[in-house]
């Protein structure tokens, strides 16, 4: 029973595994291939998200590299290739997204958070404790009477050294 279960789990794992990407076919022109490799460094893998498509082993990264090479071979400009990828995958596909209203949070969000935290810290640093007003002469006299007359109830567990 255990053996059959292990075989079934292994079979499902093999079926669900992503097939290996097709090997890259570099462009015949060395200048075009160098241009493609520069573009690969600026484009984010949509699966790995922290890697450029140049370094990603994911199948979609291989497909994206092939797409970039095909567009370079067709004579499209770097800007046109980037715009096509943004159209397909969104601004996230570029490591440096364009500055527009939809990406302001990406560009200015970290600065806004730092400024807000700095303002809070400055506010708390400048906040002073409320100063206690000195006792009036009547209050001082009353306090002296209380202390002199012994009206204070002493702690029965206290030693003389605790006073």
C-alpha positions in Angstrom: 0.0 0.0 0.0 2.8 2.4 0.9 4.7 1.5 -2.2 1.7 2.2 -4.4 1.2 5.6 -2.7 4.8 6.6 -3.2 4.7 5.6 -6.9 1.5 7.7 -7.3 3.0 10.7 -5.6 6.1 10.4 -7.7 4.1 10.1 -10.9 2.1 13.2 -10.1 5.3 15.1 -9.3 6.7 14.1 -12.7 3.6 15.1 -14.6 3.3 18.5 -12.8 7.0 19.4 -13.3 7.7 22.1 -15.8 9.4 20.8 -18.9 13.0 22.0 -19.5 13.2 25.1 -21.6 14.5 24.8 -25.2 18.1 25.8 -25.5 18.7 29.4 -26.5 19.6 30.0 -30.1 21.8 33.1 -30.3 21.4 35.6 -33.2 23.9 35.1 -36.0 24.9 38.8 -35.9 27.2 39.5 -33.0 26.1 43.1 -32.6 22.4 42.1 -32.5 23.2 39.3 -29.9 25.1 41.9 -27.7 22.1 44.2 -27.9 19.8 41.3 -27.0 22.0 40.5 -23.9 21.9 44.1 -22.8 18.1 44.0 -23.0 18.0 40.7 -21.1 19.6 42.4 -18.1 16.9 45.1 -18.0 14.0 42.7 -18.2 12.6 40.9 -15.1 11.6 37.3 -15.1 7.9 37.2 -14.4 8.3 33.9 -12.5 11.5 34.5 -10.5 10.8 38.2 -10.0 14.2 38.9 -8.6 16.2 37.8 -11.6 16.8 39.1 -15.0 15.7 36.9 -17.9 19.4 36.5 -18.7 19.9 34.6 -15.5 16.6 32.9 -15.0 16.3 29.1 -15.6 12.4 29.4 -15.9 10.8 28.4 -19.1 9.0 31.7 -19.5 12.3 33.5 -19.3 13.6 31.3 -22.1 10.4 32.2 -24.1 11.0 35.9 -23.3 14.6 35.7 -24.5 13.4 34.1 -27.7 10.8 36.9 -28.2 13.4 39.6 -27.7 15.8 38.0 -30.1 12.9 37.6 -32.7 12.0 41.3 -32.4 15.7 42.4 -32.7 16.0 40.2 -35.8 12.8 41.9 -37.2 14.5 45.3 -36.8 12.5 46.7 -33.8 14.1 49.3 -31.6 15.0 48.6 -27.9 12.2 51.0 -26.8 9.6 49.3 -29.0 10.7 45.9 -27.5 10.3 47.2 -24.0 6.9 48.7 -24.8 5.7 45.4 -26.2 6.9 43.5 -23.1 5.1 46.1 -20.8 2.0 45.7 -22.9 2.1 41.9 -22.4 3.3 41.7 -18.7 2.9 45.2 -17.2 5.4 47.7 -15.8 6.6 45.1 -13.4 8.6 43.4 -16.2 11.1 46.2 -16.3 13.7 46.6 -13.5 13.3 50.4 -13.8 9.6 51.0 -14.4 8.7 54.3 -16.2 7.7 57.4 -14.2 3.9 57.8 -14.6 0.9 58.2 -12.3 0.5 54.4 -11.9 4.1 53.9 -10.7 4.5 56.9 -8.4 4.1 54.7 -5.4 7.0 52.6 -6.6 9.2 55.6 -7.1 8.2 57.8 -4.2 6.7 55.4 -1.7 9.9 54.5 0.2 10.8 58.2 0.5 7.3 59.0 1.8 7.6 56.3 4.5 11.1 57.5 5.6 9.7 61.1 5.8 6.7 60.0 7.8 8.8 58.0 10.3 11.2 60.9 10.6 8.3 63.3 11.3 6.9 61.0 14.0 10.3 60.6 15.6 10.8 64.4 15.6 7.4 64.9 17.1 8.1 62.5 19.9 11.5 63.9 20.5 10.2 67.4 20.9 7.3 66.5 23.1 8.2 67.5 26.6 6.9 66.1 29.8 4.4 68.3 31.6 6.2 70.5 34.1 4.9 70.2 37.6 4.0 73.5 39.1 5.8 74.2 42.4 3.8 74.0 45.6 2.2 77.1 46.9 3.2 78.4 50.4 -0.1 77.0 51.9 0.6 73.6 50.3 4.1 73.5 51.6 2.9 74.4 55.1 0.3 71.7 55.0 2.9 69.1 53.8 5.2 70.1 56.6 2.4 69.7 59.2 1.5 66.2 57.8 5.2 65.2 58.0 5.8 66.7 61.4 2.7 65.3 63.1 3.4 61.8 61.8 0.0 61.5 60.2 1.6 59.4 57.5 1.0 55.7 58.1 4.3 54.0 58.0 4.8 50.7 56.2 4.8 48.0 58.9 7.2 45.9 56.9 9.7 48.7 56.3 13.0 48.9 58.1 14.4 52.1 59.4 17.0 52.0 56.6 14.2 52.1 54.0 13.0 55.6 55.1 
